[in-house]
Amino acid sequence: MRKSKFSEEQIIAILAEQERGMATAEVCRRHGISSATFYKWKAKFGGMDVSDARRLKVLETENARLKKLLADSLLDNSVLKDLLGKH
């Protein structure tokens, strides 16, 4: 996945500009983003403040780690079942 050139804090600040009354097209033009990107960010970060975004990032990282652990556990379980079934 491609890394954004904007941090979560910057994205929230950009969204806040539009919430304060600036036109969406003007916000997009000022920051060099497409309206599709803006609305994708709004769907993900709309209504958040910086601390919420940091917490979301931590939770997403932890969730990815737990999914990997679960996948490894399921793979180990499958291998053990195959070994027991062959004997």
C-alpha positions as CSV (number, residue, x, y, z in Angstrom):
1,M,0.0,0.0,0.0
2,R,1.3,3.4,-0.9
3,K,2.2,5.8,1.9
4,S,0.5,9.1,2.0
5,K,2.5,12.3,1.9
6,F,0.2,13.6,4.5
7,S,0.2,12.6,8.2
8,E,-3.0,11.9,10.1
9,E,-2.6,15.2,11.8
10,Q,-2.3,17.1,8.5
11,I,-5.3,15.2,7.1
12,I,-7.4,16.2,10.1
13,A,-6.3,19.8,9.7
14,I,-7.3,19.8,6.0
15,L,-10.7,18.4,6.8
16,A,-11.1,21.0,9.5
17,E,-10.6,23.8,7.0
18,Q,-13.6,22.5,5.0
19,E,-15.7,22.2,8.1
20,R,-14.9,25.8,9.0
21,G,-16.6,26.9,5.8
22,M,-14.0,26.8,3.1
23,A,-15.3,25.3,-0.2
24,T,-14.2,21.7,-0.8
25,A,-12.8,22.5,-4.2
26,E,-10.7,25.3,-2.7
27,V,-9.3,23.0,0.0
28,C,-8.4,20.4,-2.6
29,R,-6.7,22.9,-4.8
30,R,-4.7,24.5,-1.9
31,H,-3.3,21.1,-0.8
32,G,-3.0,19.5,-4.2
33,I,-5.4,16.6,-3.6
34,S,-8.3,15.3,-5.6
35,S,-11.9,15.5,-4.4
36,A,-12.0,11.7,-4.3
37,T,-9.1,11.7,-1.9
38,F,-10.7,14.4,0.2
39,Y,-14.0,12.4,0.5
40,K,-12.1,9.2,1.2
41,W,-10.3,11.0,4.0
42,K,-13.5,12.4,5.3
43,A,-15.1,9.0,5.4
44,K,-12.2,7.7,7.4
45,F,-11.2,10.7,9.6
46,G,-14.3,12.8,9.6
47,G,-15.2,14.1,13.1
48,M,-11.9,12.9,14.6
49,D,-9.3,14.9,16.4
50,V,-5.6,14.2,16.4
51,S,-5.7,12.0,19.5
52,D,-8.5,9.9,18.0
53,A,-6.4,9.4,14.8
54,R,-3.4,8.3,16.8
55,R,-5.5,5.8,18.7
56,L,-7.0,4.5,15.5
57,K,-3.5,3.9,14.1
58,V,-2.5,2.0,17.2
59,L,-5.6,-0.1,17.1
60,E,-5.1,-0.8,13.3
61,T,-1.5,-1.9,14.0
62,E,-2.6,-4.1,16.9
63,N,-5.4,-5.6,14.8
64,A,-2.9,-6.5,12.0
65,R,-0.6,-8.2,14.5
66,L,-3.4,-10.2,16.0
67,K,-4.7,-11.3,12.6
68,K,-1.2,-12.5,11.7
69,L,-1.0,-14.4,15.0
70,L,-4.4,-16.0,14.3
71,A,-3.3,-17.0,10.8
72,D,-0.1,-18.6,12.1
73,S,-2.1,-20.5,14.8
74,L,-4.6,-21.8,12.2
75,L,-1.7,-22.9,10.0
76,D,0.0,-24.7,12.8
77,N,-3.3,-26.4,13.7
78,S,-3.9,-27.5,10.1
79,V,-0.3,-28.9,9.9
80,L,-0.8,-30.9,13.2
81,K,-4.2,-32.3,11.9
82,D,-2.5,-33.4,8.7
83,L,0.3,-35.1,10.6
84,L,-2.1,-36.9,12.9
85,G,-4.3,-38.0,10.0
86,K,-1.4,-39.5,8.1
87,H,-0.2,-41.9,10.8
